Amino acid sequence: MRTPLSSGLAAASMGLLLLGLVLRSWQVLLLALPPMIVLALGSLAPPPRPRIVALRSLSADRTDAGREVDVELVVRNEGPSLDLVEIADVLPREFAVLRGTNHAVVSLEK
């Protein structure tokens, strides 16, 4: 998985490696090893894939314009615990949220 941290480690490692080769310094080459080792160990065990199930239920399948429809969104985690999940139920422009919210940031336990 490519993240800013892994990109930074790769850039630091390559920079130190090139600098060590240009300067012909084994000490600088030795400094390039820790970021390389961290990247190699991190690639051996990738993070588990999240398994999230979302169920939406409506109070009416069809309705007239201007009438209210209750929408319930249930999100369930069937995978490993997730510390930070952003849930957004995108609505068409014609719709308006009267009660509740269509956006939440939560943690999901298994």
C-alpha positions as CSV (number, residue, x, y, z in Angstrom):
1,M,0.0,0.0,0.0
2,R,1.5,3.3,-1.0
3,T,1.3,6.0,1.7
4,P,3.1,9.3,2.3
5,L,5.2,7.5,4.9
6,S,6.3,4.7,2.6
7,S,7.0,7.2,-0.2
8,G,9.1,9.2,2.2
9,L,11.1,6.2,3.4
10,A,11.7,5.1,-0.2
11,A,12.9,8.6,-1.2
12,A,15.2,8.8,1.9
13,S,16.6,5.4,1.2
14,M,17.3,6.1,-2.5
15,G,18.7,9.5,-1.7
16,L,21.1,8.1,0.9
17,L,22.0,5.2,-1.4
18,L,22.9,7.5,-4.3
19,L,24.8,9.9,-1.9
20,G,26.8,7.1,-0.5
21,L,27.7,5.8,-4.0
22,V,28.7,9.3,-5.2
23,L,30.7,10.0,-2.1
24,R,32.1,6.5,-1.9
25,S,31.2,6.4,1.7
26,W,30.2,3.1,3.4
27,Q,28.9,5.1,6.4
28,V,26.3,6.9,4.3
29,L,25.4,3.6,2.5
30,L,24.9,2.1,6.0
31,L,22.4,4.9,6.7
32,A,20.3,3.8,3.7
33,L,19.7,0.3,5.2
34,P,17.1,1.1,8.0
35,P,14.5,2.6,5.7
36,M,15.0,-0.2,3.2
37,I,14.6,-2.8,6.0
38,V,11.4,-1.1,7.2
39,L,9.9,-1.1,3.7
40,A,10.9,-4.7,3.1
41,L,9.3,-5.9,6.4
42,G,6.2,-3.9,5.8
43,S,5.7,-5.4,2.4
44,L,5.9,-8.9,3.8
45,A,2.6,-8.6,5.7
46,P,0.2,-6.3,4.0
47,P,-2.7,-4.9,6.1
48,P,-5.9,-7.0,6.1
49,R,-8.6,-6.0,3.7
50,P,-11.6,-4.4,5.4
51,R,-15.0,-6.1,5.0
52,I,-17.9,-3.7,5.5
53,V,-21.5,-4.4,4.8
54,A,-24.0,-1.5,4.4
55,L,-27.7,-1.9,4.3
56,R,-30.1,0.9,3.4
57,S,-33.9,0.7,4.2
58,L,-36.5,3.2,3.0
59,S,-39.9,3.8,4.5
60,A,-41.4,4.0,1.0
61,D,-40.3,2.7,-2.4
62,R,-42.1,5.5,-4.3
63,T,-43.4,8.9,-3.1
64,D,-44.7,12.2,-4.4
65,A,-42.5,15.3,-4.6
66,G,-42.5,17.2,-1.3
67,R,-43.2,14.1,0.9
68,E,-40.9,12.8,3.5
69,V,-39.1,9.4,3.2
70,D,-37.3,7.9,6.2
71,V,-33.9,6.4,5.2
72,E,-32.0,4.2,7.6
73,L,-28.4,3.2,6.8
74,V,-26.9,0.4,8.9
75,V,-23.1,-0.2,8.5
76,R,-21.6,-3.4,9.9
77,N,-18.0,-4.5,10.1
78,E,-17.3,-8.1,9.4
79,G,-13.5,-7.8,9.2
80,P,-10.8,-6.5,11.5
81,S,-11.5,-3.5,13.8
82,L,-11.2,-0.1,12.0
83,D,-10.1,2.9,13.9
84,L,-11.4,5.7,11.6
85,V,-14.2,5.2,9.0
86,E,-15.9,8.1,7.2
87,I,-19.5,7.2,6.1
88,A,-21.2,9.5,3.6
89,D,-24.6,8.7,2.1
90,V,-24.6,10.9,-1.0
91,L,-28.0,12.3,-1.9
92,P,-29.3,13.8,-5.2
93,R,-29.5,17.6,-5.3
94,E,-33.3,17.5,-5.1
95,F,-33.2,15.8,-1.7
96,A,-32.7,17.5,1.7
97,V,-31.9,16.0,5.1
98,L,-34.6,17.0,7.5
99,R,-33.5,15.0,10.6
100,G,-30.3,13.3,11.4
101,T,-27.3,13.4,9.1
102,N,-25.9,11.7,6.0
103,H,-22.3,11.9,7.1
104,A,-20.5,10.3,10.1
105,V,-16.9,9.6,11.2
106,V,-16.8,6.6,13.5
107,S,-14.7,3.6,14.6
108,L,-16.0,0.2,13.7
109,E,-15.3,-2.8,16.0
110,K,-15.7,-6.4,14.8
